[in-house]
Amino acid sequence: MEFAPPAAVSSFDLSLQGAGIDLAATRHDASATAATPAILFAHGFGQTRRAWSATAAALAGRGHAGLAYDARGHGGSGRNAAGEAYTGQQFTDDLIVLAGELPRPPVLVAASMGGLFGLLAEARWPGLFRAMVLVDITPRWETAGLERILGFMTAFPDGFASLEQAAGSVTAYLPHRQGRKSPGSLRELLREGGDGRWRWHWDPRLVDELARDSDRHQDAIAEATRAVRCPLLLVSGGRSDLVSDRTVADFLELAPHARHVQLADATHMLAGDDNDRFTATVLDYLAELDRTEGTGQPSLAHRAPAPVTGANP
């Protein structure tokens, strides 16, 4: 199934203020009157807001206006000043600020890193989100999968001599994908330095300051998850090496009201691997949310009774 958005869908870039930092963002809207974003998209570690472009356009074309942003240290967003380490608290605060500025609680659609900070944000501020869609991320994860991701991110410290060389590295990292990334499609993800070499868009400090020892935060994230009462959907990849049957079972024990859908042929890069099925899954879930809330049934609508403190790494 393909989701070609109608011509009425428009997207425009803007700058937003996070927790003391400028964040690059894109609005996706099918309304001439600029409807309030119903969906807030948060990308994974090392990605940008562009990872959501196809899904966001398809959802907007069906009446779900969206807002996608680059996390701090990624893409077009600001970077921490020299000497200011990146912390999970900062990323969680950014998300709280963005969602809190919207007139109504959005549905958070969040991959990997974005999903973890979404859980922490909702636990700290119950009712921040109408619901959450976690994209191949659970409060506890497989260390081997994380090490593979960080291995790729740190494999080319001196960058690439050309966009073509960068495309080759992506093909080797994602051998299951059909076709090769065109150099032009990677231009958004790399920056050309004064030495003529191309380097990834993220701040390299993120690896050591935020991700390298992130396993030690799993207990805190698990406790935050236990406090989340808003509707939750986990969409996992059947070929993911970060999320496994073990981590899914643990997540469902922590959040027994959550639902789980697995896309059997997808890896951790789920939305990119099978975007049509992923988008269809999100659309089905949004429709179910609307139906449930319209009838007053409680099965998808839960709220935490009080904020959780001390849960942010």
C-alpha atoms as one frame of an Amber mdcrd trajectory, in Angstrom:
protein
   0.000   0.000   0.000   1.369   3.425  -0.928   0.491   6.703   0.743   0.821
   9.516  -1.759  -0.274  12.717   0.003  -2.814  14.959  -1.735  -1.590  18.167
  -3.296  -3.098  20.180  -0.445  -0.435  18.975   1.985   2.201  21.610   2.633
   5.419  21.458   4.614   7.441  24.387   5.840  10.507  24.741   8.012  10.683
  26.869  11.128  12.787  27.413  14.216  11.443  26.646  17.681  12.775  27.289
  21.150  13.550  24.246  23.249  14.958  24.299  26.765  17.400  27.120  26.106
  18.350  26.057  22.583  17.052  26.643  19.042  15.515  23.576  17.409  14.971
  23.203  13.665  11.502  21.913  12.839   9.103  21.204   9.981   5.314  21.593
   9.965   3.276  19.169   7.866  -0.257  20.386   7.328  -3.183  19.640   5.019
  -5.238  22.572   6.276  -5.237  26.030   4.753  -5.877  27.399   8.230  -2.769
  25.794   9.787  -4.466  23.406  12.168  -2.845  22.633  15.496  -0.331  19.779
  15.071  -1.928  16.556  16.255   1.318  14.578  15.915   4.753  15.362  17.319
   7.587  13.384  15.713  10.838  12.681  17.584  13.638  10.929  15.682  16.261
   8.438  16.799  19.909   8.910  17.700  21.891  10.132  14.694  18.766  10.883
  12.614  17.008  14.133  11.703  13.395  15.214  11.372  13.577  14.271   7.667
  13.334  10.607   8.699   9.610  11.257   9.198   8.906  13.116   5.940   6.986
  10.353   4.134   4.925   9.320   7.153   4.254  12.912   8.234   3.025  13.892
   4.763   0.780  10.830   4.559  -0.729  11.500   7.986  -1.213  15.190   7.213
  -2.998  14.225   4.018  -5.525  12.389   6.182  -6.107  15.259   8.556  -3.371
  14.684  11.138  -1.190  17.795  11.048   2.328  17.103  12.304   5.407  18.752
  13.718   8.843  17.114  13.392  12.006  18.532  14.923  15.740  17.926  15.052
  16.928  17.048  18.541  19.685  19.218  19.956  23.065  18.348  18.492  21.405
  16.916  15.367  20.686  18.312  11.914  19.832  21.995  11.877  19.288  22.366
  15.627  21.676  24.079  17.995  24.570  22.322  19.685  25.620  22.548  23.289
  28.344  25.060  23.959  31.871  23.828  24.517  32.141  22.537  28.067  28.401
  21.878  28.401  27.896  18.115  28.275  24.842  16.577  26.636  22.484  14.961
  29.147  19.220  13.081  28.968  17.656  15.781  31.141  18.219  18.357  28.373
  16.598  16.227  25.670  13.648  15.436  27.926  13.223  19.120  28.763  13.279
  20.038  25.064  10.472  17.584  24.409   8.425  18.852  27.346   8.801  22.441
  26.138   7.786  21.620  22.560   4.769  19.509  23.511   3.762  21.884  26.296
   3.615  24.844  23.917   0.975  23.137  21.749  -2.667  24.016  22.501  -3.616
  20.345  22.879  -1.597  17.269  23.891  -0.206  15.676  20.715   0.306  12.036
  19.885   4.048  11.441  20.119   5.485   9.263  17.360   9.035   8.601  18.465
  11.848   6.339  17.306  14.566   4.878  19.487  16.181   7.747  21.420  13.118
   9.935  20.909  10.895   7.260  22.421  13.022   6.945  25.548  12.884  10.676
  26.189   9.162  10.579  25.450   8.629   8.040  28.230  10.667  10.153  30.644
   8.792  13.313  29.642   5.329  11.752  30.082   6.324  10.305  33.459   7.480
  13.727  34.633   4.504  15.563  33.149   1.457  13.252  33.040  -0.940  14.233
  30.279   1.780  15.816  28.147   0.868  13.428  25.324  -2.519  12.215  24.164
  -0.856   8.907  23.314   2.550   7.578  22.305   3.775   5.421  19.424   7.185
   3.957  20.281   9.105   2.918  17.180  11.419  -0.025  17.901  12.455   1.014
  21.362  11.855  -0.462  24.804  13.033   0.749  28.240  15.611  -2.033  28.256
  17.397  -2.924  25.041  19.932  -5.331  23.632  23.450  -3.997  24.144  24.770
  -5.652  20.990  22.330  -3.654  18.880  23.395  -0.385  20.457  27.060  -1.237
  19.949  26.416  -1.868  16.260  24.761   1.544  15.887  27.558   3.355  17.708
  30.126   1.400  15.705  28.716   2.817  12.489  28.447   6.326  13.881  32.094
   6.373  14.947  33.559   4.430  12.020  34.497   7.480   9.948  35.936  10.113
  12.306  37.629  11.927   9.414  34.489  11.965   7.307  34.204  11.068   3.636
  36.004  12.325   0.568  32.695  12.439  -1.330  28.968  11.883  -0.974  29.397
   8.775  -3.129  31.754   7.286  -0.558  29.230   8.066   2.195  26.493   6.341
   0.179  28.645   3.232  -0.005  29.040   3.167   3.770  25.268   3.388   4.259
  24.716   0.531   1.799  27.154  -1.631   3.748  25.409  -0.728   7.017  21.929
  -1.479   5.639  22.507  -4.387   3.250  18.854  -5.468   3.422  17.641  -2.264
   1.775  16.863  -2.491  -1.909  18.857  -0.059  -3.995  21.707   2.223  -3.072
  21.304   5.623  -1.456  21.970   8.325  -4.017  24.639  10.843  -3.045  22.057
  13.608  -3.390  19.714  12.001  -0.887  22.486  12.068   1.720  23.234  15.763
   1.341  20.778  16.582   4.132  22.625  14.215   6.493  26.187  15.421   5.950
  28.043  18.712   6.227  30.959  19.725   4.041  33.876  21.061   6.065  36.496
  23.567   5.143  38.803  20.687   4.233  36.352  19.501   1.567  35.407  16.346
   3.478  31.837  15.386   4.360  30.915  14.583   7.960  27.666  13.422   9.528
  25.275  16.127  10.746  25.394  15.203  14.439  27.720  16.607  17.055  30.354
  13.859  17.557  30.369  14.619  21.281  26.932  12.996  21.530  28.363   9.488
  21.340  30.556   9.722  24.424  28.442  12.168  26.433  24.971  10.736  25.836
  24.987   7.273  24.274  28.134   5.383  25.240  27.081   4.540  28.806  23.319
   4.779  28.308  22.798   1.195  29.550  23.173   2.474  33.098  19.956   4.494
  32.706  17.753   1.526  31.852  16.403   1.051  35.379  15.390   4.731  35.616
  13.661   4.572  32.224  11.892   1.366  33.254  10.568   3.031  36.412   9.359
   6.000  34.388   7.597   3.623  31.989   5.800   1.977  34.884   4.260   5.363
  35.733   3.044   6.188  32.202  -0.727   5.869  31.843  -1.395   7.434  28.446
  -2.209   5.036  25.576   0.927   3.317  24.265   1.661   1.478  21.042   4.990
  -0.241  20.454   5.818  -0.954  16.814   8.879  -3.191  16.612  10.911  -4.699
  13.813  11.025  -8.473  13.611  14.675  -8.267  12.504  15.707  -5.621  15.018
  18.881  -6.276  16.987  18.020  -3.590  19.558  14.517  -4.762  20.524  13.903
  -8.469  21.148  11.144 -10.743  22.425  12.753 -10.422  25.848  12.719  -6.623
  25.908   9.178  -6.477  24.493   7.913  -8.822  27.209   9.619  -6.671  29.848
   8.016  -3.526  28.387   4.529  -5.062  28.381   4.984  -6.054  32.007   5.923
  -2.472  32.883   3.043  -1.038  30.843   0.332  -3.717  30.674  -2.106  -1.330
  28.976   0.269  -0.962  25.993  -0.246  -2.646  22.636   2.429  -4.206  20.455
   2.603  -4.609  16.684   5.575  -6.263  15.004   6.562  -5.668  11.380   8.266
  -8.985  10.707  10.642  -7.953   7.930  11.776  -4.629   9.392  14.995  -3.942
  11.308  15.602  -1.230  13.900  15.337   1.314  11.053  11.681   0.397  10.896
  10.065   3.439   9.300  12.658   3.441   6.548  12.517  -0.311   5.990   8.745
  -0.584   5.560   7.299   2.916   5.564   3.964   2.014   4.004   3.135  -0.675
   6.565   4.414   1.515   9.380   2.276   4.451   8.246  -0.774   2.206   7.888
  -0.201   0.927  11.435  -0.060   4.473  12.822  -3.182   5.500  10.885  -5.080
   2.493  12.233  -4.015   3.376  15.769  -5.050   7.031  15.387  -8.443   5.926
  14.087  -8.836   3.603  17.064  -7.917   6.408  19.459 -10.591   8.602  17.888
 -13.220   5.872  18.097 -12.403   4.995  21.696 -12.363   8.566  22.919 -15.552
   9.282  21.007 -17.417   6.555  22.901 -15.868   7.339  26.267 -14.404   3.876
  26.608 -11.368   3.755  28.927  -9.335   1.071  27.150  -6.977   3.442  25.323
  -7.136   6.430  27.626  -5.130   6.325  30.838  -3.420   9.115  32.749  -0.829
   8.929  35.508  -2.170  10.318  38.786   0.946  12.278  39.727   4.336  13.269
  38.325   7.341  11.057  38.847  10.470  12.783  40.080  14.072  11.735  39.816
  13.534   9.536  36.768  15.669  11.442  34.301  19.235  10.332  33.581
